[in-house]
Amino acid sequence: MKKITLIFGLLLIAQFANAQDTCGTASPITAAGLYVISGIDGSEVPGPICTENGAVPSNRPPAGEWYAYTPTQDYTVTVSTNIVQNTPKVDTRFHVYTGTCGSLVCYAGDDDSGSNYSSVSSFNVTANTTYYIAFDNRWTSNGFTFQVIENPVIVPPVTPISYVSQSIPSIVSQYNMCVVDMNGDHIDDIAGVSQGNLRINVQQNGGGFVATDYPITGASKMPSWSLAAGDMNKDGFNDLLLGAGNGLSFWKSNSTGTAYTNSTPGDDIFCQRTNFSDLNNDGHLDGFSCHDIAPNCYYLNDGNNNFTFYQSSVTPGAMNFGTIGGNYATIFMDYDNDGDSDVFVSKCSGPPCEIHRNDGGGVFTDVSAQAGINVTPISSWSSAVADFDNDGDMDIIIGSNGGVRTKFFRNNLDTSNNVEEAFTDITSGSGWDTDTSTNRDYIAYDFDNDGRVDVMGGGNKIMFNQGGGTFASVAYTGVSIGAIGDLNNDGYLDILNGTNVRYAVPNGNNWVKVALTGIQSNSNGIGARIEIYGSWGKQIRDVRSGEGFTYMSSLNTHFGIGTATEIEKIIIKWPSGTVDTINNPAINQSLVVVEGVTLAVDSYTNAEFTLYPNPAQSTIKVKWNTATHTLTSAQIFDLQGRLISKAALTNQKVAVDQLEAGTYIVLLRDENGKDYAQKFIKN
């Protein structure tokens, strides 16, 4: 015998004999009050899984509790366990279906949008249609209380972008949370992680995916908290960083992208957000992890697949990324426009958020107080950082995961002085002041291609940027936050929700995508600043690996330009200091930019050295234009940034006889570890 309590102000108790153990015997409920579940032990397992982290069938929970809700008129309904009756909050998960028992269709659901992993979802319902609500015991079998609230239907004035959902049968991994180019063609793929296996769903030219499995030997930490991607060994193929509650694992590609190996350092880190970033700007990506209960950690990459562990304020000589725990998400961004990546750390459970300014040479300075973002109380698991007002600097939206609402800070950067200007809290009247939803993930993208950066967080909605520091909420039934990328290569950003892709329906706005191939800088150009200019003025993006809390989204940089039909120029400011400028690029296209290529369109010399003969047949010689350097290595890349060969090097000569005819880039390294790049032609 199970007990459900329905509270109307007076306490009424109704008894149901196993009435909610299956879909067919689901208990009918209304929005009249609160419902108390004594425990989850139903005999029918919820399925399909509707939440954002949909698991594979073998990992489905063994029990469920079923309810049937039939509204009498159209409403916007909220189902929630994030209520005061659950104190402390309970880690719950639920799914909402339409259809009939035996042929259910996912409609909505939630796992962790409420505080402390509780569940909240709002969705529109139609009068006299039955919706099945199923709680499972994926996280707990204990009892808890939930609430159903009916509100007038929220109808946005105009939906800026709409989505169609498609289930992808080949997405069967345990963790489907990564959208990034994995085969080196600069088109977004889907990388799925399971213990012992990496499944890459490669996007095909013309649509669809082809899946390939890559066995991974040895026990790996699974990305139960977060996942990051980047080319840490500079072979042209992206590698993965998997963050777990007790450490992390690196999955590295071989030089042809046909196999991956596991490296699990064994350091005990309560990983939250993981990232790739070139912390010391040596051209090689380093691994970074927020630490929940201690200072943040990172692994320095020496360029030879050797990683050295450091912990801020603990390891001698470590860079300073804070002295305490409570670190939930790092986002790397250049907030002061000085050309290097600073670090913003979202905090939860007490301590304020932090900004660590990159002063160069491995020195990071905590400027949280001067910047004015160290507000308390705060309860954030991640924040969205972007130029929301298109004034050329990065603003900050500190997300809410319960207790304290989202806060919006405008950057007041003035580069004409040496003063650290404080950010201004502009939350009031922005739309964030009235947003009551919570989530652990907040991400910033131009979802509708109108030229203004929007934000996706909690509540199955997108906060669309209206300009003037204001945002408007638009709800999307069944669409929740996930990994972001262009999964049909049409220039519009799509969303990966578990095994489903939410494809954006083009709305007529124009766009441009930029994919980077670094030579002196890291291969992905992570840390680069990209600027585009046109009738709108200026838009900026920083290339990042890992934002929000959980997911890994595309490393291609996406800009919407609305109804504009021309782009004046695109400027790429690389971490190495190289600046590439592309004048009058065509719109609605993907550009692949190799570092330094635009510096030598008509000339094949630079201030450092000259290559001759150029064009070459069998060897090219290096003539230094200033001080002479001793070369220690030479690598040859094609114009797509792929490593073609490690060339033989003798007496300042580089062998190129093995190359086919074409244009290449040679990357030279001297005795001081400094890299030099230049184009040449092979006849």
C-alpha positions in Angstrom: 0.0 0.0 0.0 1.4 3.4 -1.0 0.4 6.8 0.3 0.0 10.0 -1.6 -0.9 13.2 0.3 -2.8 16.0 -1.4 -2.6 19.3 0.4 -5.2 22.0 -0.1 -4.4 24.1 2.9 -5.9 21.4 5.0 -4.1 18.0 5.0 -6.0 15.4 3.1 -4.7 11.9 2.7 -5.7 9.5 -0.1 -4.6 5.9 -0.3 -3.7 4.2 -3.6 -3.0 0.4 -3.8 -0.1 0.3 -6.2 -2.0 2.8 -8.3 1.0 4.6 -9.7 3.4 1.7 -10.4 2.7 1.6 -14.1 1.6 3.9 -16.9 -1.6 2.0 -17.2 -2.5 2.5 -13.5 -1.1 6.0 -13.3 -2.7 8.1 -10.5 -4.8 11.0 -11.8 -3.6 14.3 -10.4 -4.6 18.0 -10.8 -2.8 21.2 -10.0 -4.7 21.6 -6.7 -1.8 21.3 -4.3 1.2 19.2 -3.3 1.8 15.5 -3.7 3.9 13.4 -1.3 5.5 10.3 -2.7 6.5 7.8 0.1 9.0 6.1 -2.1 9.8 5.1 -5.7 9.3 1.3 -6.2 7.0 1.1 -9.2 7.2 -1.9 -11.4 7.4 -0.1 -14.8 10.6 1.7 -15.7 10.1 5.1 -17.4 11.1 5.1 -21.0 12.1 6.7 -23.2 14.4 8.9 -21.1 13.3 12.5 -21.7 15.9 14.5 -19.7 18.9 16.3 -21.0 21.3 13.5 -19.9 19.3 10.6 -21.3 21.1 7.4 -20.4 21.5 4.3 -22.5 18.9 1.6 -21.9 21.3 -0.6 -19.7 21.6 2.3 -17.3 17.9 3.0 -16.9 16.6 3.0 -13.4 14.7 -0.1 -12.2 11.6 1.6 -10.8 9.2 4.5 -11.5 6.1 6.2 -10.1 3.5 7.3 -12.6 0.9 10.0 -12.7 -1.7 11.2 -15.2 -2.4 14.9 -15.6 -5.3 16.1 -17.8 -5.8 19.9 -17.9 -9.3 21.3 -18.4 -7.9 24.2 -20.5 -4.6 25.3 -22.1 -2.0 26.2 -19.5 1.7 26.8 -19.0 2.4 24.1 -16.3 5.3 23.8 -13.9 6.2 20.5 -12.3 8.7 21.0 -9.5 10.5 19.3 -6.6 12.4 22.5 -5.9 10.0 23.6 -3.1 10.4 24.3 0.6 8.5 21.1 1.5 11.7 19.3 0.4 14.2 20.6 2.9 16.9 19.8 2.3 16.3 19.5 -1.5 16.2 16.0 -3.0 18.0 14.8 -6.1 15.1 13.8 -8.4 14.4 13.2 -12.0 11.1 13.1 -13.9 9.8 12.6 -17.5 6.7 13.9 -19.2 5.0 12.0 -22.0 2.2 12.3 -24.4 0.6 9.4 -26.4 -0.7 6.2 -25.0 0.8 3.6 -22.6 3.0 1.4 -24.7 3.8 4.0 -27.3 4.8 7.1 -25.2 6.5 10.1 -26.7 8.8 12.4 -24.7 7.3 15.8 -24.2 9.2 17.4 -21.3 11.2 16.5 -18.2 14.1 17.5 -16.0 17.0 16.2 -13.9 18.9 18.9 -12.2 17.5 22.4 -13.0 16.5 23.1 -9.4 18.8 23.7 -6.5 20.8 20.7 -5.0 19.8 18.6 -8.1 16.1 19.0 -7.6 13.9 19.1 -10.7 11.9 21.9 -12.4 10.3 22.0 -15.8 7.7 24.4 -17.4 5.8 23.4 -20.5 2.6 24.3 -22.4 -0.3 21.9 -22.2 -3.5 21.5 -24.3 -6.9 21.1 -22.7 -8.3 17.6 -22.4 -4.9 16.0 -23.4 -3.4 13.5 -20.9 0.2 14.0 -19.9 2.0 11.1 -18.1 4.5 12.3 -15.5 6.9 9.6 -14.3 9.5 10.0 -11.5 12.3 7.4 -11.5 14.9 6.3 -8.9 18.0 7.1 -11.0 19.2 9.2 -8.0 17.0 8.3 -5.1 14.3 5.8 -4.1 13.4 7.8 -1.0 10.2 9.8 -0.7 9.7 13.5 -1.5 7.1 16.1 -2.4 6.3 17.5 -5.8 4.0 20.3 -7.0 2.0 21.0 -10.2 1.2 24.6 -10.9 -1.0 25.9 -13.7 -0.5 29.4 -15.1 -2.0 31.2 -18.1 -0.3 30.2 -21.3 2.8 32.2 -22.0 2.8 33.1 -25.7 5.9 35.0 -26.8 5.2 37.9 -29.2 7.4 36.3 -31.9 9.5 33.2 -31.6 12.9 34.2 -32.8 14.0 30.7 -33.8 12.2 27.4 -33.7 13.4 23.8 -33.4 12.6 20.4 -34.8 13.7 17.3 -32.9 15.3 14.2 -34.4 16.3 11.1 -32.5 19.7 9.8 -33.7 19.8 6.0 -33.3 23.6 5.8 -33.3 23.8 7.9 -30.2 24.1 5.2 -27.6 27.0 6.2 -25.4 26.7 6.7 -21.6 27.7 10.4 -21.8 26.4 12.3 -24.9 27.6 15.8 -24.0 30.2 16.8 -26.6 29.7 18.5 -30.0 33.0 19.3 -31.7 34.9 18.5 -34.9 36.7 15.2 -34.3 38.0 14.2 -37.7 39.7 17.5 -38.7 37.3 18.7 -41.4 36.1 21.7 -39.3 32.5 20.4 -39.3 30.9 19.6 -35.9 30.6 15.9 -34.9 29.1 14.2 -31.8 31.6 12.5 -29.4 30.0 10.0 -27.0 31.9 8.6 -24.0 31.4 5.2 -22.3 33.8 3.2 -20.1 36.2 1.6 -22.6 34.8 3.2 -25.7 34.7 6.5 -27.6 31.9 6.7 -30.2 32.3 9.4 -32.8 29.2 10.3 -34.9 30.8 12.0 -37.8 28.7 14.6 -39.6 28.4 13.8 -43.3 28.5 16.3 -46.1 24.8 16.6 -47.0 23.5 15.6 -43.5 23.3 12.6 -41.2 26.0 10.9 -39.2 28.2 7.8 -39.5 29.3 6.3 -36.2 32.7 4.7 -35.5 33.8 3.2 -32.2 37.3 3.5 -30.8 38.2 1.1 -28.0 39.9 2.7 -25.0 42.0 0.4 -22.8 42.4 0.9 -19.1 40.0 2.3 -16.5 39.1 5.9 -17.2 37.3 8.5 -15.1 33.9 9.1 -16.6 32.7 12.7 -17.3 30.0 12.6 -14.6 30.7 16.3 -14.1 32.1 17.8 -17.3 33.9 17.2 -20.5 36.3 19.4 -22.5 37.9 19.0 -26.0 41.0 20.3 -27.7 44.0 19.3 -29.7 46.5 18.9 -26.9 49.1 17.0 -28.9 48.9 19.2 -32.1 48.2 16.4 -34.5 45.1 17.9 -36.0 42.6 15.8 -34.1 40.8 16.8 -31.0 41.4 15.1 -27.7 39.1 14.9 -24.6 39.4 15.8 -20.9 36.9 13.9 -18.8 36.1 15.3 -15.3 34.8 13.0 -12.5 34.2 13.4 -8.8 37.5 11.8 -7.9 39.9 12.8 -10.7 40.1 13.2 -14.5 41.3 11.3 -17.6 42.9 12.5 -20.9 41.8 10.6 -24.0 44.5 11.4 -26.7 44.3 10.7 -30.4 47.1 9.2 -32.5 48.6 11.2 -35.4 46.0 9.9 -37.8 42.9 10.1 -35.6 42.4 6.3 -35.9 43.0 5.4 -32.2 42.8 7.0 -28.8 44.7 6.2 -25.6 43.7 6.8 -22.0 45.9 8.7 -19.5 44.5 8.9 -16.0 47.0 10.8 -13.8 45.5 9.6 -10.5 45.4 12.9 -8.7 42.3 13.1 -6.4 40.3 16.1 -7.7 36.7 16.7 -7.1 36.3 17.9 -10.7 33.6 20.3 -11.6 34.1 22.3 -14.9 37.1 21.1 -16.9 38.8 23.2 -19.7 41.6 23.3 -22.1 43.6 26.5 -22.2 47.2 27.5 -23.0 48.0 28.8 -19.5 51.6 29.7 -20.2 51.1 30.7 -23.9 53.7 28.2 -25.2 51.5 27.0 -28.0 50.4 23.8 -26.2 47.1 23.3 -24.5 47.0 22.6 -20.8 44.3 20.9 -18.8 42.4 22.7 -16.1 39.9 21.6 -13.5 37.8 23.4 -11.0 38.1 21.7 -7.6 35.0 21.6 -5.5 36.6 21.2 -2.0 40.1 22.6 -2.5 42.0 25.1 -4.7 41.8 24.7 -8.5 44.2 22.4 -10.4 45.8 22.2 -13.7 48.2 20.1 -15.8 51.0 21.9 -17.8 51.8 20.4 -21.2 55.4 20.4 -22.2 54.6 19.7 -25.9 55.9 16.1 -25.7 52.8 14.5 -24.2 54.1 15.0 -20.7 51.7 16.7 -18.2 52.8 18.1 -14.8 50.2 18.5 -12.0 49.9 21.8 -10.2 47.4 23.0 -7.6 46.9 26.7 -7.0 48.4 27.9 -3.6 49.5 24.3 -2.8 52.2 23.2 -5.4 55.4 25.3 -5.2 55.5 27.6 -8.3 51.9 27.1 -9.2 49.9 29.8 -10.9 47.3 31.5 -8.7 43.7 30.5 -9.4 42.4 31.0 -5.8 43.2 29.6 -2.4 39.9 27.9 -1.4 37.3 25.4 -2.7 33.8 26.0 -3.8 34.9 26.3 -7.4 32.2 25.2 -9.8 33.0 26.6 -13.3 35.8 28.3 -15.0 35.4 30.3 -18.1 38.5 31.7 -19.9 37.9 35.1 -21.4 39.9 38.3 -22.1 37.8 40.8 -20.1 40.5 43.6 -20.2 41.2 43.3 -24.0 45.0 42.9 -23.5 45.3 39.8 -25.7 45.6 37.1 -23.1 43.0 34.9 -21.3 41.8 35.8 -17.9 39.8 33.4 -15.7 36.3 33.8 -14.2 35.3 31.3 -11.5 31.7 30.7 -10.6 31.2 29.9 -6.9 28.5 28.2 -4.9 27.7 27.7 -1.2 29.1 30.9 0.3 32.3 32.4 -1.2 32.0 35.1 -3.9 32.9 34.6 -7.6 36.4 35.5 -8.7 38.2 37.1 -11.6 41.9 36.2 -12.0 43.6 38.7 -14.3 46.3 37.3 -16.5 49.3 39.6 -16.1 51.6 37.4 -18.3 54.5 35.2 -17.4 52.3 32.8 -15.5 51.1 35.5 -13.1 47.4 35.7 -12.3 46.0 38.4 -10.0 42.7 38.2 -8.1 40.9 41.4 -9.0 37.4 40.3 -7.9 37.0 43.1 -5.4 38.3 45.8 -7.8 36.0 44.5 -10.5 33.0 44.5 -8.1 31.8 41.0 -9.0 32.5 39.6 -5.5 28.9 39.9 -4.4 27.4 37.8 -1.7 25.3 35.8 -1.2 25.7 33.9 -4.4 24.8 30.4 -5.5 26.1 29.8 -9.0 27.4 26.7 -10.8 28.3 28.5 -14.0 28.1 31.9 -15.6 27.6 33.2 -19.2 30.3 35.6 -20.4 30.0 37.5 -23.7 29.8 41.0 -25.2 26.1 41.3 -24.6 25.9 45.0 -25.6 28.3 44.8 -28.6 30.6 47.5 -27.2 33.8 45.5 -27.6 34.3 44.0 -24.1 33.1 41.0 -22.2 30.1 41.3 -19.8 29.1 38.7 -17.2 25.8 37.0 -16.3 26.3 35.0 -13.0 23.9 32.1 -13.2 21.6 31.0 -10.4 21.4 27.4 -9.1 19.0 28.3 -6.3 18.7 30.7 -3.4 19.9 33.8 -5.2 18.7 35.0 -8.6 20.8 35.5 -11.7 22.9 38.7 -11.8 23.9 40.7 -14.8 27.1 42.8 -14.8 28.2 45.2 -17.5 31.9 45.7 -18.3 33.0 49.4 -18.1 36.4 48.8 -19.6 38.5 51.9 -20.4 41.8 50.9 -22.1 43.1 54.5 -22.0 44.2 54.3 -18.4 45.7 51.8 -16.0 42.7 51.8 -13.6 40.8 48.6 -13.0 37.2 49.8 -13.7 34.5 48.0 -11.7 31.7 46.2 -13.5 28.2 47.7 -13.0 25.3 45.5 -11.7 22.5 46.2 -14.3 20.3 43.3 -13.3 17.3 45.5 -12.4 15.0 45.9 -15.4 17.1 43.5 -17.6 14.7 40.6 -17.4 17.0 38.6 -15.3 15.6 40.3 -12.2 12.2 38.6 -12.7 13.6 35.2 -13.9 13.0 32.7 -11.2 14.4 29.6 -13.0 17.6 28.0 -11.8 20.1 25.7 -13.5 23.7 24.6 -13.2 24.5 25.4 -16.8 24.4 28.9 -18.4 25.8 29.3 -21.9 25.9 32.3 -24.3 25.3 32.0 -28.1 23.5 33.9 -30.8 20.8 31.3 -31.2 18.6 33.4 -33.6 21.5 34.9 -35.7 20.3 38.4 -35.1 23.8 39.7 -34.1 23.1 39.8 -30.3 24.3 37.1 -27.9 21.5 35.2 -26.1 21.6 33.0 -23.0 20.3 29.5 -22.3 20.0 28.4 -18.7 17.1 26.9 -16.7 13.4 26.5 -17.3 13.4 25.0 -20.9 13.8 28.5 -22.4 16.2 30.9 -24.1 16.7 34.4 -22.9 16.8 36.4 -26.1 18.9 39.5 -26.1 16.7 42.5 -27.0 19.6 45.1 -26.9 19.8 47.9 -24.4 20.7 45.5 -21.6 17.4 43.6 -21.7 16.4 40.0 -22.3 13.1 38.3 -23.1 12.2 34.7 -22.2 10.9 32.3 -24.8 9.9 28.8 -23.7 10.6 25.7 -25.8 8.8 22.5 -24.9 11.1 19.6 -24.4 14.3 21.6 -25.3 16.8 21.9 -22.6 20.4 23.0 -22.3 23.0 20.8 -23.9 26.1 20.8 -26.1 25.8 23.4 -28.9 27.0 23.2 -32.5 26.0 23.3 -36.1 25.0 19.7 -36.6 23.6 20.0 -40.2 26.1 22.7 -41.3 23.5 25.2 -42.3 24.9 28.1 -40.2 22.4 27.8 -37.4 23.2 26.5 -33.9 21.6 23.2 -32.9 21.3 21.6 -29.5 22.2 18.1 -28.4 19.8 16.8 -25.8 20.8 13.2 -24.9 20.0 11.1 -28.0 18.0 13.9 -29.6 19.2 16.8 -31.8 17.1 19.9 -31.7 17.7 21.4 -35.2 17.2 25.1 -35.5 14.9 26.1 -38.3 16.6 28.8 -40.4 14.8 32.2 -40.0 16.4 34.1 -42.8 19.1 35.8 -40.8 22.6 35.8 -42.2 25.8 34.4 -40.5 29.4 33.5 -40.7 31.5 30.7 -39.0 35.2 30.8 -38.4 37.3 27.7 -37.7 40.9 28.3 -36.7 44.1 26.3 -37.3 47.0 27.5 -35.1 50.6 27.1 -36.0 52.6 29.0 -33.4 49.5 29.1 -31.2 47.7 26.0 -30.1 46.0 24.1 -32.9 42.5 25.2 -32.1 43.3 28.8 -31.6 41.8 28.5 -28.1 42.3 31.9 -26.4 42.1 33.8 -29.7 39.9 36.9 -30.0 37.8 37.1 -33.2 36.2 40.4 -34.3 33.8 41.0 -37.1 32.9 44.5 -38.5 29.9 45.6 -40.5 26.9 47.9 -40.5 26.1 46.7 -36.9 29.5 48.0 -35.7 31.6 45.3 -34.0 31.1 41.9 -32.6 33.6 39.9 -30.6 34.1 36.3 -29.5 36.8 34.5 -27.5 37.6 30.9 -28.6 37.0 28.6 -25.6 37.1 25.0 -24.6 34.5 24.4 -22.0 31.8 26.8 -20.9 28.8 26.5 -18.8 29.1 23.7 -16.3 28.8 20.3 -18.0 28.9 20.3 -21.8 31.5 20.7 -24.5 30.3 22.8 -27.4 31.7 23.6 -30.9 35.2 25.1 -31.2 34.0 26.8 -34.4 33.2 30.4 -33.7 29.7 31.5 -34.8 28.4 35.0 -35.6 24.9 36.0 -36.6 24.6 39.2 -38.5 20.8 39.6 -38.9 19.6 41.1 -42.1 23.0 42.6 -43.0 24.4 41.4 -46.3 28.1 42.4 -46.0 30.9 41.9 -43.6 33.6 44.6 -43.9 36.4 42.5 -42.3 37.2 39.8 -39.8 40.2 40.1 -37.5 41.7 37.2 -35.7 44.1 38.0 -32.8 46.0 34.8 -32.0 47.4 33.9 -28.6 50.9 34.1 -30.2 50.3 37.8 -31.0 49.9 37.1 -34.8 47.0 39.1 -36.3 45.2 37.9 -39.4 42.7 40.2 -41.3 40.2 39.0 -43.9 38.7 41.8 -45.8 35.2 41.6 -47.4 34.5 37.9 -46.7 31.4 36.4 -48.2 28.5 35.9 -45.8 26.7 32.6 -45.0 29.9 30.6 -45.2 32.4 28.7 -43.0 36.0 30.2 -43.1 39.0 28.1 -42.1 41.8 30.5 -41.1 45.4 29.2 -40.7 47.5 31.3 -38.4 49.7 33.8 -40.3 48.3 32.9 -43.7 47.0 36.4 -44.5 50.5 37.9 -43.6 52.1 36.5 -46.7 49.7 36.5 -49.6 52.2 38.0 -52.1 55.4 37.8 -50.1 57.1 34.8 -48.6 59.5 36.6 -46.2 59.0 38.1 -42.8 61.0 40.1 -40.3 62.7 37.0 -38.8 63.8 34.9 -41.7 63.6 34.2 -45.5 63.0 30.9 -47.1 64.8 30.1 -50.4 64.4 28.9 -53.0 60.7 29.5 -53.0 59.1 27.7 -54.8 61.3 24.7 -53.8 62.0 21.3 -55.2 63.9 19.2 -52.7 65.0 21.5 -49.9 64.4 24.9 -48.5 67.0 26.9 -46.8 66.6 29.4 -43.9 68.3 32.7 -44.0 68.0 34.7 -40.8 67.4 38.4 -41.3 68.4 39.5 -37.8 70.2 37.4 -35.2 71.1 33.8 -36.2 69.3 31.0 -34.4 70.0 27.3 -34.3 67.1 25.2 -35.5 66.2 22.2 -33.5 63.1 20.9 -35.4 60.9 21.5 -38.4 57.3 20.5 -39.1 55.3 20.8 -42.3 51.6 21.6 -42.3 49.1 21.9 -45.1 46.9 24.9 -45.4 44.1 23.1 -43.4 46.6 23.0 -40.5 47.2 19.2 -40.7 50.7 18.0 -39.7 52.1 16.5 -42.9 55.5 15.5 -41.7 58.3 16.2 -39.3 60.9 17.2 -41.8 64.6 16.3 -41.8 66.7 19.2 -40.8 70.4 19.6 -41.6 72.5 22.8 -41.4 69.5 25.2 -41.6 68.0 23.2 -44.5 64.6 21.5 -44.5 63.9 18.5 -46.7 60.7 18.9 -48.7 61.3 16.4 -51.5 58.7 13.9 -50.1 55.9 16.5 -50.5 53.4 16.6 -53.3 53.2 19.9 -55.3 51.3 22.6 -53.4 51.4 25.3 -50.8 52.5 24.5 -47.3 53.5 26.1 -44.0 56.8 25.3 -42.3 57.0 25.6 -38.5 60.5 26.0 -37.2 61.7 25.8 -33.6 65.0 27.3 -32.4 67.3 26.4 -29.5 65.2 28.6 -27.1 62.0 26.8 -27.9 60.6 29.7 -30.0 58.5 28.9 -33.0 58.6 30.6 -36.4 56.1 29.9 -39.2 56.1 30.8 -42.9 54.4 29.6 -46.2 56.3 28.1 -49.1 55.4 26.5 -52.4 56.6 23.0 -53.4 56.9 22.4 -57.1 
